[in-house]
Amino acid sequence: MDWIIGFLMDLTYVVVLVYIISSFVVQPWHPFRLALDRLLQPVLTPIRRALPQTGGLDFSPFVLLLLVRLIGGLLIYLV
């Protein structure tokens, strides 16, 4: 069971990292970027609401990475 949790953590981690990198190199209307936005916006929007405004910087993907590691580690410990 812990390998499933680890795999899902790693998959989420890779998707978020690809999202961060693509935000710098891919145009916002590109289909690949739109697919990543549709996948991650439901998770990132509540995090953005909870974080204070930081101008043009968006720290919500980094907070998501931290939350995935913390929650995944806790689940692996409990299983």
C-alpha positions in Angstrom: 0.0 0.0 0.0 2.8 2.4 0.8 4.2 2.0 -2.8 0.9 3.3 -4.2 1.0 6.4 -1.9 4.6 6.9 -2.9 3.8 6.6 -6.6 1.0 9.1 -6.3 3.2 11.5 -4.4 5.9 11.3 -7.0 3.4 11.6 -9.9 1.9 14.7 -8.3 5.3 16.1 -7.7 6.3 15.7 -11.3 3.1 17.2 -12.6 3.5 20.3 -10.4 7.2 20.7 -11.4 6.2 20.4 -15.1 3.5 23.0 -14.5 6.0 25.4 -12.9 8.5 25.0 -15.7 5.9 25.3 -18.4 4.6 28.5 -16.9 8.0 30.1 -17.9 8.4 28.6 -21.4 5.0 27.7 -22.8 2.4 30.3 -23.9 -0.7 30.3 -21.6 -3.1 29.4 -24.4 -1.1 26.3 -25.6 -3.2 23.1 -25.3 -0.5 21.4 -23.1 -0.6 24.4 -20.7 -4.4 24.5 -20.7 -4.5 20.8 -19.8 -2.1 21.4 -16.8 -4.2 24.4 -15.7 -7.4 22.3 -15.8 -5.7 19.6 -13.8 -4.1 21.8 -11.1 -6.4 24.8 -10.7 -8.9 23.0 -8.5 -6.1 22.3 -6.0 -4.1 25.6 -6.4 -7.1 28.0 -6.1 -7.8 27.3 -2.4 -4.1 27.6 -1.6 -3.9 30.9 -3.5 -6.8 32.2 -1.4 -5.1 31.3 1.8 -1.8 32.8 0.9 -1.1 36.6 1.3 -0.7 38.6 -1.9 2.9 38.7 -3.1 2.6 40.8 -6.2 3.4 38.9 -9.3 4.8 35.8 -7.6 2.7 32.7 -7.1 3.9 30.5 -4.3 0.9 28.1 -4.4 2.6 25.4 -6.4 5.5 25.3 -3.9 3.0 25.1 -1.0 1.2 22.3 -2.9 4.5 20.4 -3.2 5.1 20.8 0.6 1.6 19.6 1.4 1.9 16.6 -0.9 5.2 15.6 0.8 3.8 16.2 4.3 0.5 14.4 3.8 2.1 11.6 1.8 4.7 11.0 4.4 2.1 11.0 7.1 0.0 8.5 5.2 3.0 6.2 4.6 3.8 6.4 8.3 0.3 5.5 9.3 0.0 2.6 6.9 
